Amino acid sequence: MVTCNRDDFLAATHDAFASSGPNAGLLILTHRLPRDPARIVHALARWVEKRKETGAWPMQDYEVDFLSH
């Protein structure tokens, strides 16, 4: 899940973990990242590439990460 709604989705991730419900991870867009679709897509592509380079792809269940630029 990719969202800028940090509080609600952190709570939902916590609830899913507590109940062993399904959750494929959460990527939160911070306020530092402009809400321009092209900038978001570019930042996501860089994030994925970095994760793949470090062997951290795909996200783990219940993992939370932040995308800021």
CHARMM internal coordinates of N, CA and C (Angstrom, degrees):
IC EDIT
DIST 1 N 1 CA 1.4443
DIST 1 CA 1 C 1.5206
ANGL 1 N 1 CA 1 C 107.81
DIST 1 C 2 N 1.3004
ANGL 1 CA 1 C 2 N 116.41
DIHE 1 N 1 CA 1 C 2 N 133.77
DIST 2 N 2 CA 1.4616
ANGL 1 C 2 N 2 CA 123.11
DIHE 1 CA 1 C 2 N 2 CA 174.06
DIST 2 CA 2 C 1.5219
ANGL 2 N 2 CA 2 C 107.24
DIHE 1 C 2 N 2 CA 2 C -116.05
DIST 2 C 3 N 1.3307
ANGL 2 CA 2 C 3 N 116.52
DIHE 2 N 2 CA 2 C 3 N 127.43
DIST 3 N 3 CA 1.4626
ANGL 2 C 3 N 3 CA 119.88
DIHE 2 CA 2 C 3 N 3 CA -175.79
DIST 3 CA 3 C 1.5206
ANGL 3 N 3 CA 3 C 111.17
DIHE 2 C 3 N 3 CA 3 C -154.04
DIST 3 C 4 N 1.3061
ANGL 3 CA 3 C 4 N 116.01
DIHE 3 N 3 CA 3 C 4 N 160.04
DIST 4 N 4 CA 1.4649
ANGL 3 C 4 N 4 CA 120.77
DIHE 3 CA 3 C 4 N 4 CA 169.22
DIST 4 CA 4 C 1.5324
ANGL 4 N 4 CA 4 C 109.53
DIHE 3 C 4 N 4 CA 4 C -106.72
DIST 4 C 5 N 1.3173
ANGL 4 CA 4 C 5 N 116.92
DIHE 4 N 4 CA 4 C 5 N 0.86
DIST 5 N 5 CA 1.4629
ANGL 4 C 5 N 5 CA 123.75
DIHE 4 CA 4 C 5 N 5 CA 178.87
DIST 5 CA 5 C 1.5333
ANGL 5 N 5 CA 5 C 108.80
DIHE 4 C 5 N 5 CA 5 C -89.40
DIST 5 C 6 N 1.3213
ANGL 5 CA 5 C 6 N 115.50
DIHE 5 N 5 CA 5 C 6 N 75.28
DIST 6 N 6 CA 1.4566
ANGL 5 C 6 N 6 CA 122.24
DIHE 5 CA 5 C 6 N 6 CA -173.13
DIST 6 CA 6 C 1.5214
ANGL 6 N 6 CA 6 C 113.65
DIHE 5 C 6 N 6 CA 6 C -58.32
DIST 6 C 7 N 1.3074
ANGL 6 CA 6 C 7 N 117.10
DIHE 6 N 6 CA 6 C 7 N -55.53
DIST 7 N 7 CA 1.4636
ANGL 6 C 7 N 7 CA 120.78
DIHE 6 CA 6 C 7 N 7 CA -170.76
DIST 7 CA 7 C 1.5266
ANGL 7 N 7 CA 7 C 113.04
DIHE 6 C 7 N 7 CA 7 C -61.32
DIST 7 C 8 N 1.3248
ANGL 7 CA 7 C 8 N 117.09
DIHE 7 N 7 CA 7 C 8 N -48.70
DIST 8 N 8 CA 1.4618
ANGL 7 C 8 N 8 CA 120.09
DIHE 7 CA 7 C 8 N 8 CA -177.56
DIST 8 CA 8 C 1.5255
ANGL 8 N 8 CA 8 C 111.89
DIHE 7 C 8 N 8 CA 8 C -64.74
DIST 8 C 9 N 1.3300
ANGL 8 CA 8 C 9 N 116.57
DIHE 8 N 8 CA 8 C 9 N -41.58
DIST 9 N 9 CA 1.4608
ANGL 8 C 9 N 9 CA 118.43
DIHE 8 CA 8 C 9 N 9 CA -176.27
DIST 9 CA 9 C 1.5214
ANGL 9 N 9 CA 9 C 112.89
DIHE 8 C 9 N 9 CA 9 C -80.11
DIST 9 C 10 N 1.3381
ANGL 9 CA 9 C 10 N 118.41
DIHE 9 N 9 CA 9 C 10 N -26.08
DIST 10 N 10 CA 1.4667
ANGL 9 C 10 N 10 CA 119.14
DIHE 9 CA 9 C 10 N 10 CA 170.44
DIST 10 CA 10 C 1.5234
ANGL 10 N 10 CA 10 C 109.65
DIHE 9 C 10 N 10 CA 10 C -64.91
DIST 10 C 11 N 1.3188
ANGL 10 CA 10 C 11 N 116.27
DIHE 10 N 10 CA 10 C 11 N -42.04
DIST 11 N 11 CA 1.4675
ANGL 10 C 11 N 11 CA 119.86
DIHE 10 CA 10 C 11 N 11 CA 177.50
DIST 11 CA 11 C 1.5262
ANGL 11 N 11 CA 11 C 110.72
DIHE 10 C 11 N 11 CA 11 C -63.71
DIST 11 C 12 N 1.3248
ANGL 11 CA 11 C 12 N 117.54
DIHE 11 N 11 CA 11 C 12 N -42.07
DIST 12 N 12 CA 1.4632
ANGL 11 C 12 N 12 CA 120.71
DIHE 11 CA 11 C 12 N 12 CA 179.60
DIST 12 CA 12 C 1.5243
ANGL 12 N 12 CA 12 C 110.93
DIHE 11 C 12 N 12 CA 12 C -64.99
DIST 12 C 13 N 1.3254
ANGL 12 CA 12 C 13 N 117.35
DIHE 12 N 12 CA 12 C 13 N -38.32
DIST 13 N 13 CA 1.4661
ANGL 12 C 13 N 13 CA 120.95
DIHE 12 CA 12 C 13 N 13 CA 177.55
DIST 13 CA 13 C 1.5220
ANGL 13 N 13 CA 13 C 110.17
DIHE 12 C 13 N 13 CA 13 C -65.69
DIST 13 C 14 N 1.3088
ANGL 13 CA 13 C 14 N 116.90
DIHE 13 N 13 CA 13 C 14 N -42.58
DIST 14 N 14 CA 1.4707
ANGL 13 C 14 N 14 CA 120.95
DIHE 13 CA 13 C 14 N 14 CA 177.05
DIST 14 CA 14 C 1.5225
ANGL 14 N 14 CA 14 C 110.53
DIHE 13 C 14 N 14 CA 14 C -60.65
DIST 14 C 15 N 1.3225
ANGL 14 CA 14 C 15 N 116.85
DIHE 14 N 14 CA 14 C 15 N -45.48
DIST 15 N 15 CA 1.4672
ANGL 14 C 15 N 15 CA 121.02
DIHE 14 CA 14 C 15 N 15 CA 179.76
DIST 15 CA 15 C 1.5287
ANGL 15 N 15 CA 15 C 111.60
DIHE 14 C 15 N 15 CA 15 C -62.87
DIST 15 C 16 N 1.3330
ANGL 15 CA 15 C 16 N 116.17
DIHE 15 N 15 CA 15 C 16 N -41.26
DIST 16 N 16 CA 1.4660
ANGL 15 C 16 N 16 CA 120.14
DIHE 15 CA 15 C 16 N 16 CA 178.87
DIST 16 CA 16 C 1.5243
ANGL 16 N 16 CA 16 C 110.33
DIHE 15 C 16 N 16 CA 16 C -63.13
DIST 16 C 17 N 1.3266
ANGL 16 CA 16 C 17 N 116.32
DIHE 16 N 16 CA 16 C 17 N -42.72
DIST 17 N 17 CA 1.4628
ANGL 16 C 17 N 17 CA 120.24
DIHE 16 CA 16 C 17 N 17 CA 178.35
DIST 17 CA 17 C 1.5271
ANGL 17 N 17 CA 17 C 111.02
DIHE 16 C 17 N 17 CA 17 C -62.61
DIST 17 C 18 N 1.3212
ANGL 17 CA 17 C 18 N 115.95
DIHE 17 N 17 CA 17 C 18 N -46.00
DIST 18 N 18 CA 1.4628
ANGL 17 C 18 N 18 CA 120.83
DIHE 17 CA 17 C 18 N 18 CA -177.64
DIST 18 CA 18 C 1.5243
ANGL 18 N 18 CA 18 C 112.21
DIHE 17 C 18 N 18 CA 18 C -62.58
DIST 18 C 19 N 1.3249
ANGL 18 CA 18 C 19 N 116.64
DIHE 18 N 18 CA 18 C 19 N -30.70
DIST 19 N 19 CA 1.4631
ANGL 18 C 19 N 19 CA 120.35
DIHE 18 CA 18 C 19 N 19 CA -178.40
DIST 19 CA 19 C 1.5301
ANGL 19 N 19 CA 19 C 112.85
DIHE 18 C 19 N 19 CA 19 C -102.71
DIST 19 C 20 N 1.3413
ANGL 19 CA 19 C 20 N 116.08
DIHE 19 N 19 CA 19 C 20 N 7.31
DIST 20 N 20 CA 1.4685
ANGL 19 C 20 N 20 CA 121.96
DIHE 19 CA 19 C 20 N 20 CA -176.95
DIST 20 CA 20 C 1.5234
ANGL 20 N 20 CA 20 C 111.63
DIHE 19 C 20 N 20 CA 20 C 58.22
DIST 20 C 21 N 1.3334
ANGL 20 CA 20 C 21 N 115.34
DIHE 20 N 20 CA 20 C 21 N 29.72
DIST 21 N 21 CA 1.4551
ANGL 20 C 21 N 21 CA 120.33
DIHE 20 CA 20 C 21 N 21 CA 177.81
DIST 21 CA 21 C 1.5203
ANGL 21 N 21 CA 21 C 110.99
DIHE 20 C 21 N 21 CA 21 C -78.42
DIST 21 C 22 N 1.3202
ANGL 21 CA 21 C 22 N 117.37
DIHE 21 N 21 CA 21 C 22 N 166.01
DIST 22 N 22 CA 1.4630
ANGL 21 C 22 N 22 CA 120.36
DIHE 21 CA 21 C 22 N 22 CA -178.53
DIST 22 CA 22 C 1.5288
ANGL 22 N 22 CA 22 C 111.35
DIHE 21 C 22 N 22 CA 22 C -68.68
DIST 22 C 23 N 1.3252
ANGL 22 CA 22 C 23 N 115.76
DIHE 22 N 22 CA 22 C 23 N 141.88
DIST 23 N 23 CA 1.4575
ANGL 22 C 23 N 23 CA 121.62
DIHE 22 CA 22 C 23 N 23 CA 176.98
DIST 23 CA 23 C 1.5187
ANGL 23 N 23 CA 23 C 107.39
DIHE 22 C 23 N 23 CA 23 C -163.78
DIST 23 C 24 N 1.3161
ANGL 23 CA 23 C 24 N 117.27
DIHE 23 N 23 CA 23 C 24 N 121.25
DIST 24 N 24 CA 1.4656
ANGL 23 C 24 N 24 CA 121.66
DIHE 23 CA 23 C 24 N 24 CA -176.85
DIST 24 CA 24 C 1.5178
ANGL 24 N 24 CA 24 C 113.15
DIHE 23 C 24 N 24 CA 24 C -96.00
DIST 24 C 25 N 1.3246
ANGL 24 CA 24 C 25 N 117.35
DIHE 24 N 24 CA 24 C 25 N 7.87
DIST 25 N 25 CA 1.4597
ANGL 24 C 25 N 25 CA 120.70
DIHE 24 CA 24 C 25 N 25 CA -179.63
DIST 25 CA 25 C 1.5150
ANGL 25 N 25 CA 25 C 111.12
DIHE 24 C 25 N 25 CA 25 C 111.43
DIST 25 C 26 N 1.3342
ANGL 25 CA 25 C 26 N 114.50
DIHE 25 N 25 CA 25 C 26 N 164.58
DIST 26 N 26 CA 1.4587
ANGL 25 C 26 N 26 CA 120.76
DIHE 25 CA 25 C 26 N 26 CA -175.30
DIST 26 CA 26 C 1.5217
ANGL 26 N 26 CA 26 C 109.24
DIHE 25 C 26 N 26 CA 26 C -138.96
DIST 26 C 27 N 1.3127
ANGL 26 CA 26 C 27 N 116.04
DIHE 26 N 26 CA 26 C 27 N 127.04
DIST 27 N 27 CA 1.4617
ANGL 26 C 27 N 27 CA 122.32
DIHE 26 CA 26 C 27 N 27 CA 175.53
DIST 27 CA 27 C 1.5234
ANGL 27 N 27 CA 27 C 106.94
DIHE 26 C 27 N 27 CA 27 C -116.38
DIST 27 C 28 N 1.3357
ANGL 27 CA 27 C 28 N 115.50
DIHE 27 N 27 CA 27 C 28 N 117.82
DIST 28 N 28 CA 1.4597
ANGL 27 C 28 N 28 CA 121.20
DIHE 27 CA 27 C 28 N 28 CA -175.10
DIST 28 CA 28 C 1.5211
ANGL 28 N 28 CA 28 C 109.63
DIHE 27 C 28 N 28 CA 28 C -103.52
DIST 28 C 29 N 1.3333
ANGL 28 CA 28 C 29 N 116.21
DIHE 28 N 28 CA 28 C 29 N 127.35
DIST 29 N 29 CA 1.4584
ANGL 28 C 29 N 29 CA 121.45
DIHE 28 CA 28 C 29 N 29 CA 175.70
DIST 29 CA 29 C 1.5242
ANGL 29 N 29 CA 29 C 107.87
DIHE 28 C 29 N 29 CA 29 C -82.04
DIST 29 C 30 N 1.3187
ANGL 29 CA 29 C 30 N 117.26
DIHE 29 N 29 CA 29 C 30 N 121.58
DIST 30 N 30 CA 1.4611
ANGL 29 C 30 N 30 CA 120.58
DIHE 29 CA 29 C 30 N 30 CA -179.00
DIST 30 CA 30 C 1.5253
ANGL 30 N 30 CA 30 C 110.42
DIHE 29 C 30 N 30 CA 30 C -81.09
DIST 30 C 31 N 1.3078
ANGL 30 CA 30 C 31 N 115.40
DIHE 30 N 30 CA 30 C 31 N 170.13
DIST 31 N 31 CA 1.4623
ANGL 30 C 31 N 31 CA 120.88
DIHE 30 CA 30 C 31 N 31 CA 179.37
DIST 31 CA 31 C 1.5277
ANGL 31 N 31 CA 31 C 112.07
DIHE 30 C 31 N 31 CA 31 C -69.58
DIST 31 C 32 N 1.3122
ANGL 31 CA 31 C 32 N 117.21
DIHE 31 N 31 CA 31 C 32 N -18.00
DIST 32 N 32 CA 1.4743
ANGL 31 C 32 N 32 CA 120.68
DIHE 31 CA 31 C 32 N 32 CA 178.79
DIST 32 CA 32 C 1.5230
ANGL 32 N 32 CA 32 C 112.35
DIHE 31 C 32 N 32 CA 32 C -70.41
DIST 32 C 33 N 1.3354
ANGL 32 CA 32 C 33 N 116.76
DIHE 32 N 32 CA 32 C 33 N -21.24
DIST 33 N 33 CA 1.4614
ANGL 32 C 33 N 33 CA 120.82
DIHE 32 CA 32 C 33 N 33 CA -179.98
DIST 33 CA 33 C 1.5240
ANGL 33 N 33 CA 33 C 109.14
DIHE 32 C 33 N 33 CA 33 C -89.18
DIST 33 C 34 N 1.3452
ANGL 33 CA 33 C 34 N 117.26
DIHE 33 N 33 CA 33 C 34 N 117.42
DIST 34 N 34 CA 1.4747
ANGL 33 C 34 N 34 CA 119.27
DIHE 33 CA 33 C 34 N 34 CA 179.11
DIST 34 CA 34 C 1.5349
ANGL 34 N 34 CA 34 C 111.11
DIHE 33 C 34 N 34 CA 34 C -57.18
DIST 34 C 35 N 1.2958
ANGL 34 CA 34 C 35 N 117.35
DIHE 34 N 34 CA 34 C 35 N 145.98
DIST 35 N 35 CA 1.4629
ANGL 34 C 35 N 35 CA 122.79
DIHE 34 CA 34 C 35 N 35 CA -178.14
DIST 35 CA 35 C 1.5299
ANGL 35 N 35 CA 35 C 111.81
DIHE 34 C 35 N 35 CA 35 C -83.34
DIST 35 C 36 N 1.2982
ANGL 35 CA 35 C 36 N 115.16
DIHE 35 N 35 CA 35 C 36 N 39.11
DIST 36 N 36 CA 1.4605
ANGL 35 C 36 N 36 CA 122.89
DIHE 35 CA 35 C 36 N 36 CA 175.65
DIST 36 CA 36 C 1.5294
ANGL 36 N 36 CA 36 C 107.77
DIHE 35 C 36 N 36 CA 36 C -93.61
DIST 36 C 37 N 1.3412
ANGL 36 CA 36 C 37 N 118.29
DIHE 36 N 36 CA 36 C 37 N 121.83
DIST 37 N 37 CA 1.4643
ANGL 36 C 37 N 37 CA 120.15
DIHE 36 CA 36 C 37 N 37 CA -175.82
DIST 37 CA 37 C 1.5348
ANGL 37 N 37 CA 37 C 113.69
DIHE 36 C 37 N 37 CA 37 C -52.93
DIST 37 C 38 N 1.3140
ANGL 37 CA 37 C 38 N 117.85
DIHE 37 N 37 CA 37 C 38 N -41.68
DIST 38 N 38 CA 1.4665
ANGL 37 C 38 N 38 CA 120.20
DIHE 37 CA 37 C 38 N 38 CA -179.16
DIST 38 CA 38 C 1.5306
ANGL 38 N 38 CA 38 C 110.76
DIHE 37 C 38 N 38 CA 38 C -64.02
DIST 38 C 39 N 1.3188
ANGL 38 CA 38 C 39 N 117.72
DIHE 38 N 38 CA 38 C 39 N -40.20
DIST 39 N 39 CA 1.4728
ANGL 38 C 39 N 39 CA 120.87
DIHE 38 CA 38 C 39 N 39 CA 178.64
DIST 39 CA 39 C 1.5255
ANGL 39 N 39 CA 39 C 110.76
DIHE 38 C 39 N 39 CA 39 C -66.72
DIST 39 C 40 N 1.3213
ANGL 39 CA 39 C 40 N 116.53
DIHE 39 N 39 CA 39 C 40 N -39.31
DIST 40 N 40 CA 1.4609
ANGL 39 C 40 N 40 CA 120.18
DIHE 39 CA 39 C 40 N 40 CA 179.04
DIST 40 CA 40 C 1.5196
ANGL 40 N 40 CA 40 C 110.50
DIHE 39 C 40 N 40 CA 40 C -64.58
DIST 40 C 41 N 1.3214
ANGL 40 CA 40 C 41 N 117.22
DIHE 40 N 40 CA 40 C 41 N -45.97
DIST 41 N 41 CA 1.4659
ANGL 40 C 41 N 41 CA 120.90
DIHE 40 CA 40 C 41 N 41 CA 179.49
DIST 41 CA 41 C 1.5255
ANGL 41 N 41 CA 41 C 110.33
DIHE 40 C 41 N 41 CA 41 C -60.66
DIST 41 C 42 N 1.3179
ANGL 41 CA 41 C 42 N 116.96
DIHE 41 N 41 CA 41 C 42 N -43.88
DIST 42 N 42 CA 1.4720
ANGL 41 C 42 N 42 CA 121.13
DIHE 41 CA 41 C 42 N 42 CA 179.39
DIST 42 CA 42 C 1.5294
ANGL 42 N 42 CA 42 C 110.30
DIHE 41 C 42 N 42 CA 42 C -62.54
DIST 42 C 43 N 1.3246
ANGL 42 CA 42 C 43 N 117.55
DIHE 42 N 42 CA 42 C 43 N -44.54
DIST 43 N 43 CA 1.4630
ANGL 42 C 43 N 43 CA 121.37
DIHE 42 CA 42 C 43 N 43 CA 179.58
DIST 43 CA 43 C 1.5340
ANGL 43 N 43 CA 43 C 110.78
DIHE 42 C 43 N 43 CA 43 C -64.63
DIST 43 C 44 N 1.3254
ANGL 43 CA 43 C 44 N 117.23
DIHE 43 N 43 CA 43 C 44 N -39.79
DIST 44 N 44 CA 1.4638
ANGL 43 C 44 N 44 CA 120.61
DIHE 43 CA 43 C 44 N 44 CA 177.77
DIST 44 CA 44 C 1.5234
ANGL 44 N 44 CA 44 C 110.98
DIHE 43 C 44 N 44 CA 44 C -63.62
DIST 44 C 45 N 1.3212
ANGL 44 CA 44 C 45 N 116.87
DIHE 44 N 44 CA 44 C 45 N -43.41
DIST 45 N 45 CA 1.4662
ANGL 44 C 45 N 45 CA 120.49
DIHE 44 CA 44 C 45 N 45 CA 179.65
DIST 45 CA 45 C 1.5290
ANGL 45 N 45 CA 45 C 110.68
DIHE 44 C 45 N 45 CA 45 C -61.61
DIST 45 C 46 N 1.3375
ANGL 45 CA 45 C 46 N 117.09
DIHE 45 N 45 CA 45 C 46 N -42.96
DIST 46 N 46 CA 1.4744
ANGL 45 C 46 N 46 CA 120.37
DIHE 45 CA 45 C 46 N 46 CA 177.30
DIST 46 CA 46 C 1.5262
ANGL 46 N 46 CA 46 C 111.10
DIHE 45 C 46 N 46 CA 46 C -64.24
DIST 46 C 47 N 1.3230
ANGL 46 CA 46 C 47 N 116.52
DIHE 46 N 46 CA 46 C 47 N -40.49
DIST 47 N 47 CA 1.4591
ANGL 46 C 47 N 47 CA 121.17
DIHE 46 CA 46 C 47 N 47 CA 179.48
DIST 47 CA 47 C 1.5274
ANGL 47 N 47 CA 47 C 110.96
DIHE 46 C 47 N 47 CA 47 C -61.54
DIST 47 C 48 N 1.3391
ANGL 47 CA 47 C 48 N 116.81
DIHE 47 N 47 CA 47 C 48 N -46.08
DIST 48 N 48 CA 1.4615
ANGL 47 C 48 N 48 CA 121.28
DIHE 47 CA 47 C 48 N 48 CA 179.45
DIST 48 CA 48 C 1.5243
ANGL 48 N 48 CA 48 C 110.08
DIHE 47 C 48 N 48 CA 48 C -62.48
DIST 48 C 49 N 1.3172
ANGL 48 CA 48 C 49 N 117.28
DIHE 48 N 48 CA 48 C 49 N -45.97
DIST 49 N 49 CA 1.4674
ANGL 48 C 49 N 49 CA 120.99
DIHE 48 CA 48 C 49 N 49 CA -178.99
DIST 49 CA 49 C 1.5253
ANGL 49 N 49 CA 49 C 110.94
DIHE 48 C 49 N 49 CA 49 C -60.26
DIST 49 C 50 N 1.3152
ANGL 49 CA 49 C 50 N 116.92
DIHE 49 N 49 CA 49 C 50 N -44.20
DIST 50 N 50 CA 1.4692
ANGL 49 C 50 N 50 CA 120.83
DIHE 49 CA 49 C 50 N 50 CA 179.02
DIST 50 CA 50 C 1.5244
ANGL 50 N 50 CA 50 C 110.69
DIHE 49 C 50 N 50 CA 50 C -62.98
DIST 50 C 51 N 1.3267
ANGL 50 CA 50 C 51 N 116.90
DIHE 50 N 50 CA 50 C 51 N -42.84
DIST 51 N 51 CA 1.4691
ANGL 50 C 51 N 51 CA 120.83
DIHE 50 CA 50 C 51 N 51 CA 178.89
DIST 51 CA 51 C 1.5216
ANGL 51 N 51 CA 51 C 110.95
DIHE 50 C 51 N 51 CA 51 C -61.78
DIST 51 C 52 N 1.3167
ANGL 51 CA 51 C 52 N 116.56
DIHE 51 N 51 CA 51 C 52 N -41.99
DIST 52 N 52 CA 1.4671
ANGL 51 C 52 N 52 CA 119.84
DIHE 51 CA 51 C 52 N 52 CA 179.32
DIST 52 CA 52 C 1.5267
ANGL 52 N 52 CA 52 C 110.91
DIHE 51 C 52 N 52 CA 52 C -65.67
DIST 52 C 53 N 1.3221
ANGL 52 CA 52 C 53 N 117.13
DIHE 52 N 52 CA 52 C 53 N -40.89
DIST 53 N 53 CA 1.4678
ANGL 52 C 53 N 53 CA 121.20
DIHE 52 CA 52 C 53 N 53 CA 179.47
DIST 53 CA 53 C 1.5186
ANGL 53 N 53 CA 53 C 112.09
DIHE 52 C 53 N 53 CA 53 C -61.94
DIST 53 C 54 N 1.3160
ANGL 53 CA 53 C 54 N 117.22
DIHE 53 N 53 CA 53 C 54 N -34.12
DIST 54 N 54 CA 1.4619
ANGL 53 C 54 N 54 CA 121.06
DIHE 53 CA 53 C 54 N 54 CA -177.42
DIST 54 CA 54 C 1.5311
ANGL 54 N 54 CA 54 C 113.03
DIHE 53 C 54 N 54 CA 54 C -94.02
DIST 54 C 55 N 1.3243
ANGL 54 CA 54 C 55 N 116.58
DIHE 54 N 54 CA 54 C 55 N 2.65
DIST 55 N 55 CA 1.4619
ANGL 54 C 55 N 55 CA 120.39
DIHE 54 CA 54 C 55 N 55 CA 179.29
DIST 55 CA 55 C 1.5234
ANGL 55 N 55 CA 55 C 113.62
DIHE 54 C 55 N 55 CA 55 C 75.56
DIST 55 C 56 N 1.3181
ANGL 55 CA 55 C 56 N 116.36
DIHE 55 N 55 CA 55 C 56 N 19.02
DIST 56 N 56 CA 1.4702
ANGL 55 C 56 N 56 CA 120.91
DIHE 55 CA 55 C 56 N 56 CA -178.86
DIST 56 CA 56 C 1.5237
ANGL 56 N 56 CA 56 C 111.26
DIHE 55 C 56 N 56 CA 56 C -104.37
DIST 56 C 57 N 1.3132
ANGL 56 CA 56 C 57 N 116.32
DIHE 56 N 56 CA 56 C 57 N 33.95
DIST 57 N 57 CA 1.4541
ANGL 56 C 57 N 57 CA 121.40
DIHE 56 CA 56 C 57 N 57 CA -179.71
DIST 57 CA 57 C 1.5017
ANGL 57 N 57 CA 57 C 108.51
DIHE 56 C 57 N 57 CA 57 C -121.05
DIST 57 C 58 N 1.2757
ANGL 57 CA 57 C 58 N 121.48
DIHE 57 N 57 CA 57 C 58 N 136.21
DIST 58 N 58 CA 1.4617
ANGL 57 C 58 N 58 CA 128.08
DIHE 57 CA 57 C 58 N 58 CA -3.99
DIST 58 CA 58 C 1.5244
ANGL 58 N 58 CA 58 C 111.36
DIHE 57 C 58 N 58 CA 58 C -79.10
DIST 58 C 59 N 1.3190
ANGL 58 CA 58 C 59 N 115.70
DIHE 58 N 58 CA 58 C 59 N 176.67
DIST 59 N 59 CA 1.4622
ANGL 58 C 59 N 59 CA 119.93
DIHE 58 CA 58 C 59 N 59 CA 175.32
DIST 59 CA 59 C 1.5222
ANGL 59 N 59 CA 59 C 108.93
DIHE 58 C 59 N 59 CA 59 C -60.89
DIST 59 C 60 N 1.3074
ANGL 59 CA 59 C 60 N 114.83
DIHE 59 N 59 CA 59 C 60 N 150.63
DIST 60 N 60 CA 1.4613
ANGL 59 C 60 N 60 CA 120.70
DIHE 59 CA 59 C 60 N 60 CA 176.88
DIST 60 CA 60 C 1.5370
ANGL 60 N 60 CA 60 C 108.99
DIHE 59 C 60 N 60 CA 60 C -86.53
DIST 60 C 61 N 1.3076
ANGL 60 CA 60 C 61 N 115.24
DIHE 60 N 60 CA 60 C 61 N 156.14
DIST 61 N 61 CA 1.4655
ANGL 60 C 61 N 61 CA 119.47
DIHE 60 CA 60 C 61 N 61 CA 175.88
DIST 61 CA 61 C 1.5243
ANGL 61 N 61 CA 61 C 109.73
DIHE 60 C 61 N 61 CA 61 C -54.25
DIST 61 C 62 N 1.3013
ANGL 61 CA 61 C 62 N 116.53
DIHE 61 N 61 CA 61 C 62 N 135.78
DIST 62 N 62 CA 1.4675
ANGL 61 C 62 N 62 CA 125.42
DIHE 61 CA 61 C 62 N 62 CA 177.03
DIST 62 CA 62 C 1.5404
ANGL 62 N 62 CA 62 C 113.87
DIHE 61 C 62 N 62 CA 62 C 69.16
DIST 62 C 63 N 1.3044
ANGL 62 CA 62 C 63 N 118.32
DIHE 62 N 62 CA 62 C 63 N 3.83
DIST 63 N 63 CA 1.4625
ANGL 62 C 63 N 63 CA 120.83
DIHE 62 CA 62 C 63 N 63 CA 178.63
DIST 63 CA 63 C 1.5284
ANGL 63 N 63 CA 63 C 109.11
DIHE 62 C 63 N 63 CA 63 C -69.81
DIST 63 C 64 N 1.3221
ANGL 63 CA 63 C 64 N 116.07
DIHE 63 N 63 CA 63 C 64 N 144.49
DIST 64 N 64 CA 1.4654
ANGL 63 C 64 N 64 CA 122.37
DIHE 63 CA 63 C 64 N 64 CA 176.34
DIST 64 CA 64 C 1.5176
ANGL 64 N 64 CA 64 C 108.00
DIHE 63 C 64 N 64 CA 64 C -125.24
DIST 64 C 65 N 1.3134
ANGL 64 CA 64 C 65 N 116.54
DIHE 64 N 64 CA 64 C 65 N 132.32
DIST 65 N 65 CA 1.4601
ANGL 64 C 65 N 65 CA 121.64
DIHE 64 CA 64 C 65 N 65 CA 176.42
DIST 65 CA 65 C 1.5314
ANGL 65 N 65 CA 65 C 107.71
DIHE 64 C 65 N 65 CA 65 C -138.42
DIST 65 C 66 N 1.3313
ANGL 65 CA 65 C 66 N 114.69
DIHE 65 N 65 CA 65 C 66 N 164.45
DIST 66 N 66 CA 1.4609
ANGL 65 C 66 N 66 CA 120.70
DIHE 65 CA 65 C 66 N 66 CA -176.80
DIST 66 CA 66 C 1.5210
ANGL 66 N 66 CA 66 C 109.64
DIHE 65 C 66 N 66 CA 66 C -123.63
DIST 66 C 67 N 1.3220
ANGL 66 CA 66 C 67 N 116.17
DIHE 66 N 66 CA 66 C 67 N 139.27
DIST 67 N 67 CA 1.4612
ANGL 66 C 67 N 67 CA 122.94
DIHE 66 CA 66 C 67 N 67 CA 178.90
DIST 67 CA 67 C 1.5309
ANGL 67 N 67 CA 67 C 107.52
DIHE 66 C 67 N 67 CA 67 C -114.22
DIST 67 C 68 N 1.3373
ANGL 67 CA 67 C 68 N 116.48
DIHE 67 N 67 CA 67 C 68 N 116.66
DIST 68 N 68 CA 1.4643
ANGL 67 C 68 N 68 CA 118.54
DIHE 67 CA 67 C 68 N 68 CA -174.70
DIST 68 CA 68 C 1.5163
ANGL 68 N 68 CA 68 C 114.33
DIHE 67 C 68 N 68 CA 68 C -114.65
DIST 68 C 69 N 1.2981
ANGL 68 CA 68 C 69 N 119.28
DIHE 68 N 68 CA 68 C 69 N -21.52
DIST 69 N 69 CA 1.4743
ANGL 68 C 69 N 69 CA 120.56
DIHE 68 CA 68 C 69 N 69 CA 177.70
DIST 69 CA 69 C 1.4972
ANGL 69 N 69 CA 69 C 110.27
DIHE 68 C 69 N 69 CA 69 C -169.93
END
COOR INIT
IC SEED 1 N 1 CA 1 C
IC BUILD
